[in-house]
């Protein structure tokens, strides 16, 4: 409707006036287009709160769709990256401990051998947790 009103105003401004004299006596004055009258929308008096609720719920659903969904996806990816970083730190510390105990694990001391195997298992386990967290962050 607004576009049609604008087109009518442009047509009215560009078309020559049929009552215009053939020879202008003064410089042409710009044509002033009166503002269009605002249409008054009357709402029924019997409108109840129950009919307003669906409008609000639709607006809330649109807000969730437009704002909350991308925010949720980004925060989920950030959470997975953060936990993956912590798991990577633990995996690196267990890898360093494995490297330090490798010489004693080859000796006859059984306690050091068990510690070496435990460090190996923990380094691999936390490495897996780290990689899987970053893969989940990529999917989110």
N, C-alpha and C positions, 0 to 999 in steps of 0.2 A: 504494500500500500504506500509506503514511504517512497519507494522508487517510482511508482506511478505518479505521485504528486510532484516529485522532482522533475520528471519528464514533462509533465503538463506545464510546470513553471518555466522550463527551458523553452518549450514550444511557444508559450505565450510571450516570452521575452524576445524571442527572435523573429516572430511573425510581425509584419507591418500592420499597423492599426488601420481599419477600413475608414475611420473618420478623420484620419490625418490629412492636413492640407497638402496640396501638391508641392508647394514651395514652403520650406520651413522659414519662419521669421526669427526664431531664436535657436541657440544651440540645443540639441536634443538633451532632454533631461533623462537621467537613468530611471528606469521603471522600478518602482518600489513594489515588491511582492509582499502582500500582507501575510503575517504568519498564519499558518493554518490553524483552524480551531481545534483544540484538543477534544477528543472524543471522550465523553464521560461514560465510564463503564459502571453500570449499576449491578451490585452483587445482591443476590437474594438475601433477604433478612433472615431466612430460616437456615442459613449455613451454620452448621454445628461444628463442634470441636472434632468430631469423628471424621469429618471430611477434610479437615486440615491435617490430621495425622498422616494420611498417606502421602501428602505433598512433602511433609517433613521427612518421612522415611525414604522417599525417593531421592530427596536432596542429600540425605545422609549416605545413602547407597552410592550416589554419584560421587560424593566427596571421598568415600572409601575407595572407590574404583580409581578416581583420578589422582588422589594424593597418597592415600595410605598404602595402596598396593605397591607402588614403586619404592616407597620408603621402607616397607616391610622387606621387600626383596633385597634392597641395598644393605639393610641392617643385618639380615640373615647371612649375606655373603661376607660382610665384615666380621661377624661373629665366627664364622667358619675359618676365615683367614687368621683371626687372632688365636683361636685354639690350635690351629695348625702350626702357628709360629711357636707357641709354647711347647707343643709336642716335639717340634724340631729341635728346640733347645735341649729338652731332655734326651732326645736321641743322640745329639752331639756330645752331651756330657757322658752318656753311657758308652759311646764309641771311644771317647778319650780314655775312659776307665778301662775299656777292653784293650786298648793299645798299650796302656801302662802295665797291665797284668799278663800280657801275652808271654813274656819271658819266664815268669814264675809258673805259668800254667804248664809249661813243657817240662818242668822239673818234677821231682817225685812228691812234692807237697800237694796233698789231695785237697786241702782247704782252698789253695789258690786256684786249682783247676776248677773247682765248683764255682768259685767267684767269677772266673773268666767266662764260663758257660752262662752264668746268670747275667753277666754284663752283655754278652752277645745276644741273648734272647731279648733282654730289655731294650737294647739298641734297635734291634729289628722290629720289635713290637711298636715302640714309639715312632720309629721311622714310617711304619705302615699307617699309624694313626695320623701322622703329619701329612702324608701324601693323600690319604683319603679325605682329610678335612679340606685341603686345597682343591681336590676334585669336586667335592660338594659345593664349595664356594663358587666354582666355575659354573656349575649347573644352576645355582640359585639366581 
